[in-house]
Amino acid sequence: MNFLALGFFTGLSLIFAIGAQNIFVMEQGLKKQYIFIVCLICSISDLILIFFGIFLFEYFKVFFTQIVELIFNILLFIFLLYFIYNKIISLYKISYLNFGSEILSLKNIIIKTLGFTYLNPHVYSDTVFFLGNFSKNLLINNKILFGIGAAIASFLFFFSLGYLAKFFSNYLIDSKTWKTINFFIIIFMTVLSSYVFLDIIDLV
């Protein structure tokens, strides 16, 4: 499998969720306020955290015994099940956007964007833990390709989300659209979880 494509689709699946950060990006797109800088901060932050996670697991790989690897795979499998469960729950929920008229300064927008990014625990579980753990057994060159693919997915997602919200707001806030997206994410992540489960079986 092309590791660039694997990283791209895995990263895209993780980031495609109606969370606080994504809703904030959508709001800025709908308000037409500082869209570029908001999308850029979110994308670069993801890139940094993705490679931090990948190289963190690469560094600690020398300490991995079979038992440690089994524990990490079990934790990864549990995380995947929890992620899929939340996606299934989200199919029955509707997220609402705040169309306030408040116009923030560039400084406030930057601070707010950094807050939504780095104070969000899911960004660490998704980028650092999940992507780093998932790529831990790849060769270093494949790790880099995997990370680049995931980072490209982040850039594509955030800029598409921000600017599509600007031009097609009525379409983007349609709950049926997000339910369709989440349905395909559930399928893809279920396939990934089956591979992790097979790794657990091999290690037991």
C-alpha positions as CSV (number, residue, x, y, z in Angstrom):
1,M,0.0,0.0,0.0
2,N,1.2,3.5,-0.8
3,F,2.1,4.9,2.7
4,L,1.5,8.5,1.5
5,A,-2.1,7.5,0.6
6,L,-2.4,5.5,3.9
7,G,-1.4,8.5,5.9
8,F,-3.6,10.8,3.9
9,F,-6.8,8.7,4.3
10,T,-6.1,7.8,8.0
11,G,-5.4,11.5,8.8
12,L,-8.5,12.6,6.9
13,S,-10.7,10.1,8.7
14,L,-9.5,11.3,12.1
15,I,-9.9,15.0,11.3
16,F,-13.4,14.6,9.8
17,A,-15.4,15.1,12.9
18,I,-17.7,17.8,14.2
19,G,-15.6,19.0,17.1
20,A,-15.0,22.4,18.7
21,Q,-12.0,23.2,16.4
22,N,-13.8,22.3,13.2
23,I,-16.9,24.2,14.2
24,F,-14.7,27.3,14.9
25,V,-13.1,27.0,11.5
26,M,-16.5,26.7,9.9
27,E,-17.8,29.8,11.8
28,Q,-14.9,31.9,10.6
29,G,-15.6,30.8,7.1
30,L,-19.2,31.6,7.4
31,K,-18.4,35.0,8.9
32,K,-15.6,35.6,6.3
33,Q,-13.2,36.6,9.0
34,Y,-9.4,35.7,8.9
35,I,-10.1,32.4,7.2
36,F,-6.6,31.9,5.8
37,I,-4.8,32.5,9.1
38,V,-7.2,30.3,11.0
39,C,-6.8,27.4,8.5
40,L,-3.0,27.9,8.4
41,I,-2.6,27.7,12.2
42,C,-4.7,24.6,12.4
43,S,-2.9,22.9,9.5
44,I,0.7,23.7,10.7
45,S,-0.2,22.7,14.3
46,D,-1.4,19.3,12.9
47,L,1.8,18.9,11.0
48,I,3.9,19.5,14.1
49,L,1.9,17.2,16.3
50,I,1.8,14.4,13.6
51,F,5.6,14.3,13.3
52,F,6.0,14.7,17.0
53,G,3.9,11.6,17.5
54,I,5.6,9.6,14.8
55,F,9.2,10.4,16.0
56,L,8.2,10.0,19.6
57,F,7.2,6.4,18.9
58,E,10.2,5.9,16.7
59,Y,12.5,7.0,19.6
60,F,10.8,4.8,22.1
61,K,10.7,1.8,19.8
62,V,14.0,0.6,21.2
63,F,12.3,0.1,24.5
64,F,9.4,-1.9,23.0
65,T,9.2,-5.5,24.1
66,Q,6.5,-7.8,22.8
67,I,4.5,-7.2,26.0
68,V,4.8,-3.4,25.6
69,E,3.8,-3.6,22.0
70,L,0.8,-5.8,22.9
71,I,-0.3,-3.2,25.5
72,F,0.0,-0.4,23.0
73,N,-1.9,-2.3,20.4
74,I,-4.7,-3.1,23.0
75,L,-4.9,0.6,23.9
76,L,-4.9,1.5,20.2
77,F,-7.7,-1.0,19.6
78,I,-9.7,0.4,22.6
79,F,-9.2,4.0,21.3
80,L,-10.5,2.9,17.8
81,L,-13.6,1.3,19.3
82,Y,-14.2,4.5,21.3
83,F,-13.7,6.6,18.2
84,I,-16.1,4.5,16.2
85,Y,-18.6,4.5,19.0
86,N,-18.6,8.3,19.1
87,K,-19.0,8.4,15.4
88,I,-22.0,6.2,15.6
89,I,-23.5,8.4,18.3
90,S,-22.8,11.5,16.2
91,L,-25.1,10.0,13.5
92,Y,-28.0,10.8,15.8
93,K,-26.9,14.2,16.9
94,I,-27.1,17.6,15.2
95,S,-24.4,20.2,15.7
96,Y,-25.3,23.8,15.7
97,L,-23.2,26.7,14.6
98,N,-23.0,30.1,16.2
99,F,-23.7,32.8,13.7
100,G,-22.8,35.8,16.0
101,S,-22.0,39.2,14.6
102,E,-18.9,39.6,16.8
103,I,-15.8,40.6,14.9
104,L,-12.5,39.7,16.7
105,S,-9.1,41.3,16.2
106,L,-6.4,39.3,14.4
107,K,-4.6,38.9,17.8
108,N,-7.7,37.5,19.4
109,I,-8.4,35.2,16.4
110,I,-4.8,33.8,16.7
111,I,-5.2,33.2,20.4
112,K,-8.6,31.6,20.0
113,T,-7.4,29.4,17.2
114,L,-4.4,28.2,19.2
115,G,-6.7,27.6,22.2
116,F,-9.1,25.5,20.1
117,T,-6.1,23.5,18.8
118,Y,-3.8,22.9,21.7
119,L,-6.3,22.9,24.5
120,N,-8.3,20.2,22.7
121,P,-7.4,16.8,24.2
122,H,-8.6,15.0,21.0
123,V,-5.9,16.6,18.9
124,Y,-3.3,14.8,21.0
125,S,-5.1,11.5,21.0
126,D,-5.6,11.6,17.3
127,T,-2.3,13.0,16.0
128,V,0.3,12.1,18.6
129,F,-1.1,8.9,20.1
130,F,-3.1,7.3,17.2
131,L,-0.9,8.3,14.2
132,G,2.3,7.8,16.1
133,N,1.3,4.4,17.4
134,F,-0.3,3.3,14.1
135,S,3.0,4.0,12.3
136,K,5.4,2.7,14.9
137,N,6.2,-0.5,12.9
138,L,6.8,1.2,9.6
139,L,10.3,1.8,8.2
140,I,11.6,5.4,8.8
141,N,11.1,6.4,5.1
142,N,7.6,5.0,5.2
143,K,6.9,6.8,8.5
144,I,7.9,10.1,6.8
145,L,5.6,9.4,3.8
146,F,2.8,8.4,6.2
147,G,3.3,11.7,8.2
148,I,3.4,13.8,5.0
149,G,0.2,12.1,3.8
150,A,-1.6,12.8,7.1
151,A,-0.3,16.4,7.1
152,I,-1.5,17.0,3.5
153,A,-4.9,15.7,4.6
154,S,-5.0,18.3,7.4
155,F,-4.0,21.2,5.1
156,L,-6.6,20.1,2.5
157,F,-9.3,19.6,5.1
158,F,-8.9,22.8,7.0
159,F,-8.6,25.1,4.0
160,S,-11.5,23.3,2.2
161,L,-13.6,23.5,5.3
162,G,-12.9,27.2,5.8
163,Y,-13.4,28.3,2.2
164,L,-16.2,26.0,1.4
165,A,-18.0,27.3,4.5
166,K,-17.6,30.8,3.0
167,F,-19.2,29.9,-0.3
168,F,-21.5,27.0,0.5
169,S,-22.6,27.6,4.0
170,N,-26.1,26.2,3.6
171,Y,-24.7,22.9,2.3
172,L,-22.0,22.6,4.9
173,I,-24.3,23.0,7.9
174,D,-26.7,20.4,6.6
175,S,-26.7,17.6,9.3
176,K,-27.4,15.0,6.6
177,T,-24.1,15.8,4.9
178,W,-22.1,15.3,8.1
179,K,-24.0,12.1,8.8
180,T,-23.0,10.7,5.4
181,I,-19.4,11.7,5.9
182,N,-19.4,10.1,9.4
183,F,-20.9,6.9,8.0
184,F,-18.0,6.4,5.6
185,I,-15.5,7.3,8.3
186,I,-17.0,4.5,10.5
187,I,-16.5,2.0,7.7
188,F,-12.9,3.0,7.1
189,M,-11.9,3.0,10.8
190,T,-13.6,-0.3,11.4
191,V,-11.4,-1.8,8.7
192,L,-8.3,-0.3,10.4
193,S,-9.4,-1.6,13.8
194,S,-9.6,-5.1,12.3
195,Y,-6.0,-4.9,11.3
196,V,-5.0,-3.8,14.8
197,F,-7.0,-6.7,16.3
198,L,-5.2,-9.2,14.1
199,D,-1.9,-7.8,15.3
200,I,-3.1,-8.3,18.9
201,I,-3.9,-11.9,18.1
202,D,-0.4,-12.5,16.6
203,L,1.2,-11.0,19.7
204,V,-0.8,-13.1,22.2
